[in-house]
Amino acid sequence: MIRGEKVRLRAVERDDLPRYVKWLNDPDVLKYFGIYRPWSLEDEEAWYSAQRTDQSVLNFAIETLEDGRHVGGCGFSHINWRNRSAECGLFIGEKSLWGQGLGTDALRALIDYGFRQLNFHRIYLRVYAEHRRAIRLYEKAGFQIEGRWRDAEFRHGRYHDLIWMSILETEYRPRESV
Ligand SMILES: CC(C)(COP(=O)(O)OP(=O)(O)OC[C@H]1O[C@@H](n2cnc3c(N)ncnc32)[C@H](O)[C@@H]1OP(=O)(O)O)[C@@H](O)C(=O)NCCC(=O)NCCS
């Protein structure tokens, strides 16, 4: 169990999967994120089984501390244990809860775990250039922009630029030290 100030990160359980399916079929959640086709419970079960034994990914469910409600997911992918690097990803599926700091808190808990428990050196991510809310959240957590891939993703009838961001262990400041 990984504890933030508003949320905790816990293992993904099989019982969580129907909620992921609901969120991963919501056009608002998917506007700048994730999959591009309808996602079934069977798809999600296959994802769940595959990720459990894959050493290059580590996924968590996000749960509120206040009432234990499962509100989203986050995790690491492309983990490279030699370079000590990983890509991170995050979503709050319960969109009525956006803007309350849950995403920021979950991301902070995730990167704290990455640097202080998994001994990562570099955590990186990619985000649609127009996804201002997400970029703001990543900057608040200490990520820096390192580059832009032009027209890298086709979605909603046009191409979008992707911004790459990262944070190094030497730049990371644990909450208690800031
Ligand atoms: C992106 C996401 C994780 C943000 O979660 P959240 O809980 O709403 O985020 P927070 O409330 O912690 O913080 C959002 C910040 O962005 C700011 N923000 C919101 N809309 C904004 C906009 N249009 N432009 C700039 N900043 C904006 C908020 O004010 C807040 O910053 P502040 O605390 O300084 O005021 C959530 O919206 C989500 O899951 N979206 C769908 C999936 C997704 O896109 N994931 C990210 C893929 S890269």
The ligand as an SDF file (V2000), in Angstrom:
LIG
                    3D

 48 50  0  0  0  0  0  0  0  0999 V2000
   -5.1760   14.5160  -16.2030 C   0  0  0  0  0  0  0  0  0  0  0  0
   -5.8180   14.0660  -14.9030 C   0  0  0  0  0  0  0  0  0  0  0  0
   -5.0380   12.8660  -14.3310 C   0  0  0  0  0  0  0  0  0  0  0  0
   -5.7470   15.2160  -13.9030 C   0  0  0  0  0  0  0  0  0  0  0  0
   -6.2540   14.7750  -12.6470 O   0  0  0  0  0  0  0  0  0  0  0  0
   -6.9140   15.8070  -11.6230 P   0  0  0  0  0  0  0  0  0  0  0  0
   -7.2010   15.0510  -10.3810 O   0  0  0  0  0  0  0  0  0  0  0  0
   -8.0280   16.5100  -12.2790 O   0  0  0  0  0  0  0  0  0  0  0  0
   -5.6780   16.8170  -11.4260 O   0  0  0  0  0  0  0  0  0  0  0  0
   -5.4150   17.8300  -10.2250 P   0  0  0  0  0  0  0  0  0  0  0  0
   -6.7170   18.3340   -9.6940 O   0  0  0  0  0  0  0  0  0  0  0  0
   -4.5130   17.1740   -9.2310 O   0  0  0  0  0  0  0  0  0  0  0  0
   -4.5430   18.9730  -10.9180 O   0  0  0  0  0  0  0  0  0  0  0  0
   -4.8670   19.4950  -12.1660 C   0  0  0  0  0  0  0  0  0  0  0  0
   -4.1530   20.8250  -12.3170 C   0  0  0  0  0  0  0  0  0  0  0  0
   -4.3510   21.2890  -13.6460 O   0  0  0  0  0  0  0  0  0  0  0  0
   -4.9480   22.5680  -13.5960 C   0  0  0  0  0  0  0  0  0  0  0  0
   -5.7840   22.6740  -14.7860 N   0  0  0  0  0  0  0  0  0  0  0  0
   -7.0170   22.1860  -14.9970 C   0  0  0  0  0  0  0  0  0  0  0  0
   -7.4260   22.5010  -16.2350 N   0  0  0  0  0  0  0  0  0  0  0  0
   -6.4150   23.1960  -16.8070 C   0  0  0  0  0  0  0  0  0  0  0  0
   -6.2120   23.7990  -18.0870 C   0  0  0  0  0  0  0  0  0  0  0  0
   -7.1450   23.7300  -19.0360 N   0  0  0  0  0  0  0  0  0  0  0  0
   -5.0340   24.4350  -18.3260 N   0  0  0  0  0  0  0  0  0  0  0  0
   -4.0590   24.4920  -17.3850 C   0  0  0  0  0  0  0  0  0  0  0  0
   -4.1940   23.9250  -16.1490 N   0  0  0  0  0  0  0  0  0  0  0  0
   -5.3650   23.3020  -15.8780 C   0  0  0  0  0  0  0  0  0  0  0  0
   -5.7030   22.5900  -12.3080 C   0  0  0  0  0  0  0  0  0  0  0  0
   -5.9750   23.9270  -11.9140 O   0  0  0  0  0  0  0  0  0  0  0  0
   -4.7120   21.8940  -11.4050 C   0  0  0  0  0  0  0  0  0  0  0  0
   -3.6280   22.7360  -11.0580 O   0  0  0  0  0  0  0  0  0  0  0  0
   -3.6020   23.5710   -9.6760 P   0  0  0  0  0  0  0  0  0  0  0  0
   -3.6360   22.5650   -8.5640 O   0  0  0  0  0  0  0  0  0  0  0  0
   -2.3130   24.3240   -9.7280 O   0  0  0  0  0  0  0  0  0  0  0  0
   -4.8140   24.4300   -9.6610 O   0  0  0  0  0  0  0  0  0  0  0  0
   -7.3130   13.7050  -15.0970 C   0  0  0  0  0  0  0  0  0  0  0  0
   -7.9720   14.8130  -15.6660 O   0  0  0  0  0  0  0  0  0  0  0  0
   -7.5200   12.4870  -15.9770 C   0  0  0  0  0  0  0  0  0  0  0  0
   -7.4040   11.3830  -15.4990 O   0  0  0  0  0  0  0  0  0  0  0  0
   -7.8470   12.6810  -17.2780 N   0  0  0  0  0  0  0  0  0  0  0  0
   -8.1390   11.5660  -18.1920 C   0  0  0  0  0  0  0  0  0  0  0  0
   -6.9420   10.6530  -18.4400 C   0  0  0  0  0  0  0  0  0  0  0  0
   -5.7070   11.4280  -18.8530 C   0  0  0  0  0  0  0  0  0  0  0  0
   -5.7780   12.2980  -19.7000 O   0  0  0  0  0  0  0  0  0  0  0  0
   -4.5640   11.0770  -18.2410 N   0  0  0  0  0  0  0  0  0  0  0  0
   -3.2930   11.7230  -18.5140 C   0  0  0  0  0  0  0  0  0  0  0  0
   -2.7190   11.2220  -19.7710 C   0  0  0  0  0  0  0  0  0  0  0  0
   -1.1660   12.0050  -20.1450 S   0  0  0  0  0  0  0  0  0  0  0  0
  1  2  1  0
  2  3  1  0
  2  4  1  0
  2 36  1  0
  4  5  1  0
  5  6  1  0
  6  7  2  0
  6  8  1  0
  6  9  1  0
  9 10  1  0
 10 11  2  0
 10 12  1  0
 10 13  1  0
 13 14  1  0
 14 15  1  0
 15 16  1  0
 15 30  1  0
 16 17  1  0
 17 18  1  0
 17 28  1  0
 18 19  1  0
 18 27  1  0
 19 20  2  0
 20 21  1  0
 21 22  1  0
 21 27  2  0
 22 23  1  0
 22 24  2  0
 24 25  1  0
 25 26  2  0
 26 27  1  0
 28 29  1  0
 28 30  1  0
 30 31  1  0
 31 32  1  0
 32 33  2  0
 32 34  1  0
 32 35  1  0
 36 37  1  0
 36 38  1  0
 38 39  2  0
 38 40  1  0
 40 41  1  0
 41 42  1  0
 42 43  1  0
 43 44  2  0
 43 45  1  0
 45 46  1  0
 46 47  1  0
 47 48  1  0
M  END
$$$$
